[in-house]
Amino acid sequence: MRTLFLMRHAKSAWDDAPAEDHDRPLDARGERAALVIGRYLRQQGAAPEVALLSTARRVRETFELVVSQLARAPTAEWRSDLYLADEEQMLAGLKRLPATAADVLMIGHNPGTALFAARFAGRGERDALASLARRKFPTAALAIFRIAKAWAKLRFGDAEAVSFVLPKDLV
């Protein structure tokens, strides 16, 4: 059984933001939220081996704060194709994972993350499915999926939604 921890980057700063969207940092609220999600993952015993990550600064900062709370950091794969990726690109990224990877953390952007999550879950916990179906995926939200298939054979609808958590629900 495989596990995907799917997260949207934490809240980024808009005031005095760089001209390039790619270079926006987290704001203070985003930093706190990323730490909360990291602590939650640690409490759940999560130990992702690989992280698929957009190259955006806000994703980089989110990742660093989340993994600072884990027992060990996953191997980071910084992927330019995940910057503002749509759901098809996200699925393609998962399909390229090595068969040996059991637990994976993926941090991306909306609207792709919300659309991916809504299409990826074919069954699962009722509240999680309902939340994902609304296609709302706030900053620093985390969806956890269980997957029985090999990464290379994944299709939309193959995953079981285990949970969907928001940082504000954890404090």
N, C-alpha and C positions, 0 to 999 in steps of 0.2 A: 504494500500500500504506500502510495506517495502522498505528500502534503504540499499544497501551495499556499503560502502566506502572501496574499495580494494586498498591497497598500498603495494608497495615493500619497504623494508627497505631502508634507506638513505645510501649513499656511506660510506663504511667502510675503515678503515686504513689497509694498508698492510705492511708499514714500521714498523719494530719493533713489528710486530703483535705477539700475543701469539701463542704457538705451536698448540693450539686447535682452529679450525675454529669457533666453537661455541662462543668463548670468544673474538672475534675481536670487537674493539670499532669503533665508527664512526670517520671519519676524519673531519677536519674543514668544508670542502665543504658539507659533509653530514649533519652536524649540522645546517648549514645555510639553506639547502634545506628542512629539516624537519620543521624548523620554518616557512618557506615560505608556505609549504603545510598546516600547522596548521592555519596560518592567512587566507589562502584561504578558508578553511573549515568554519572558523568563519564568514567570509564575506558571505558565501553561506547560513548561518543560520544552519549549520549542528550541530546536537546534538546527536551523537551516544550514545546509552544507554549501549551497551556491546561492548567490544573489544576482538576479538579472536587473540591471539598473540603467535608467536613462542617464545621459551625460550631463543633464542640467544641474546647475549649482544647487538648487533647492532639493533635488533628489539626493545629491551627494551629501549635503548637510543632514537631511533626514536620515539617511543610511548610517552616517557616523554616530548620530545620537541614539538611534535604535540599537545598534550593535554594541554601543558602550554599556548597555544594560544586560547583554547576553553573556553567558559563560564563555563562549568563543565566537569569533566573527566568522561568517561564511566567506568563501572565496568570492570576491566581487568581480562580476563581468560587466564592465561599463560599455553600453551599447548605444551608439548614436542613432540606430534605427528605432530605439524605444523612446526617443525624444518626441513627444506629442504623437506617439504611435496610435493607430486605430486598433480595433479588436483583432483584426486579421493578422496584423504585424505582431501583436502580443502572442497570439497562438503560435505563430511561426517561430517566435523566439523560444517558447517552451518546447516545441518539437525538436529543436536543435540541441537540447540538453543531453548530456551523457546518460545512458541507461542506468548507470550506477547511482545517480543523484536521487536520493529519497525525499528530501525536504528542501524546498526552494522558496526564497523570498523574492518577490518581484515588486519593485516600486516604480510607479509611472505617473501619468497625468490624465486628467479628464479632457475630453469626454471618453477617450479610449478605455480607461480603466472601468468606468461605469458600464459601458456597453459590453466590454469583455466579460465582466462579472455576471451580468444579466444573462448572457448567452451561454456561459460556461457551465452554470449550475443546472443540471437536469433533474436533480432531486435533492433532498436534504431537509434540514431543520426548518420548520414552517416559518418562523419569524425571520430567519436569515433569507430565505427565498423571497418572502414578501418585500423585505428591504431592498434586495438586489433587483427585483422586478420593477421597482419604482425608478430605477436607473439614477438614483442619487448616490453619489459616492463622495462625501465631504472630504476636505483635506484631513490627512492623517487617519482616515478610516482604514479598517483592516478587515478583510474577508479571509476566512480559512476554508479551504477545500480539501477533500480527500479524493484521491484518484486511484483507480484500480489498474488502468491501462498504462502501458509504456509511454513515455513522453512522445516518442516519435509517432505514435498511433493516435494521439489525441484529436478529438473533434469537439465542437461545441455541443454541450449537453452531456458530456461524459463525466462531469464532476459532481460530487455530493457537497452541498453547502453545509458546513459544520457550524459556522458562526459569522456574525457581522457585528463588529464593535466600533464604537466611536470613542475618542479620548474623553469627551465630556461625560460619558456613562461610566467611566472607570475611576473618576476622582471623587 
